[in-house]
Amino acid sequence: MGELTYFLGLQGKQTKDGIFIHQPKYCNDLLKKFKMLDCKDVAILMAMNCYLDLDEAGKNVDHRMYRGMIGSLLYLIASRPDIMHNVCLCARFQFAPKESNLTVVKRILKYLKGTKNLGLWYPNGTNLFLNGYSDFDF
């Protein structure tokens, strides 16, 4: 057989120093699916002063497309924790997405275009400790 290089959309690269998991092919597939292959990439995921709200006066967008974008991005989180917060913020508006919400999702895709080779690095010879925290102050 050989080394595992592609599994469930995750690409892996094994070296003597560790394993690198990333999803550049999946990023390209997303950009193609949502017709954003020719978009200009952005270096910053979301501006610090960006605030997402219901935007009740905003123009409605196709909720199926919006939900498809969110679902696709949620799958990408497996190797891209840097986009998790922003995708989850956008996911809150799936019931009635507006143009302003779609603009933020498209910005995430533009960010992915410029950073599609980012991923997770698991070095060999180190103990990996998994810590989980939760804030259930609601």
N, C-alpha and C positions, 0 to 999 in steps of 0.2 A: 504494500500500500504506500505509504509515504506520509509526509507531514500534512496535517489538516490546514488548508489555506482558505477555505470558504465554507461557511456553515450557517444556514438560516439567515443569509444576508450579511453576516459578519465576516469580514476578511481578517485573517490572522497572519502574522509574520513572526515566525519563531527564529530566534538567534541564540547564541550561547549565553547572551546576557539576559534574555527574558522573552516575553511575548508581547507583541503590539497588536491590539484589536482596533479596527477602524472600519468605516463603511463608505469609502469614496464612490464605489459603484452605485450604492443605494442613493447617495446624494445626487449623483448625475441622473439616475432614474427619476428621482423626485422633480428635479429641475425640468427634465424633459416632459414628464407627465403634466406638470402645471404650466407648461409653455414659458419657462423662464431660463432656458439655456443661454439666451443672448443678453440676459440682464447684466447690469454692472454690479460687481460685488461691493459689499460694504465691510469695513473693518470693525465696526462697533455694532453689537447686537441690538441694543436699545439705549436711547438717550436717557440720562439720569432724570430729566424732568418729564419724561413721557408718563402719562397717566391714562389708563384704560378705564372707560366707564361704559354704561349702557348706550349712550349716544342715541337716545330715543328719537331725535329729530333727523338722524342720519339716514342715508339711503340703504335699503335692504340689499343683500347680496344672496346668491344661491347658497342656501344652507347645506345642500348636499356636497357641493364643492368645498365649502369651508370645513365641514366635518371630515371630509376626505383628507384635506391638508393637515388638520390637527391629528387625525389618526396616524397618518404617515409619519409625522414628526414625533409622535409619541413612541413609535417603534424605533426611531433613530436614537432616542434617549439612551438605549442600551449601551451605546458606545460614546455618546456625546452629552455628558451631564452638564456641560456649559450652557446648553439651550433649555434645560429642564424648566427652570423658573419661568422663562418667557413663554414657552409652549403651554404650560399649565395656566398662566394668566390668560392667554388667548382662548384656552379651552372653556373658560367660564362663560363665554359668549356664544356657544354653539346653538343655543335655542333660538336666537334671533340675531345673527351676525350682521353687522353694518359695514359700510365701506371703510370706516376708520379701523375696525378690527381686522379686516382683510389686509389693509396696508401694513399692519404690524406683522401679520403672518408672512406676507411677502418679503418683508425686511429680514425675517428669520431665514427665509430661503436664499436671499441675497447674501447674507452672512455665511451660510453654508457653502455657497459657491466659492467664496474666497478661502474657506477653511476646511474643505472637504477631506483633507488628509490628516486632520487632527483625530485623535483617538485616545485609547487607554493603554498605558504601559505597565506591565506587570513584571518587575525585575526578578531574576532568579536569585536564590540564596538569601532571601529576606523573609522574615515572618510577616504575613499579612494579617493585620488585625482589622476586623470589621466592627465599627462602632455605629450604632444607630441612635438617633435622638428624635424625640417627638414633642411637639408643643400642642397640647390639647386644651388650651385655655380658651374654650368657647362655651 
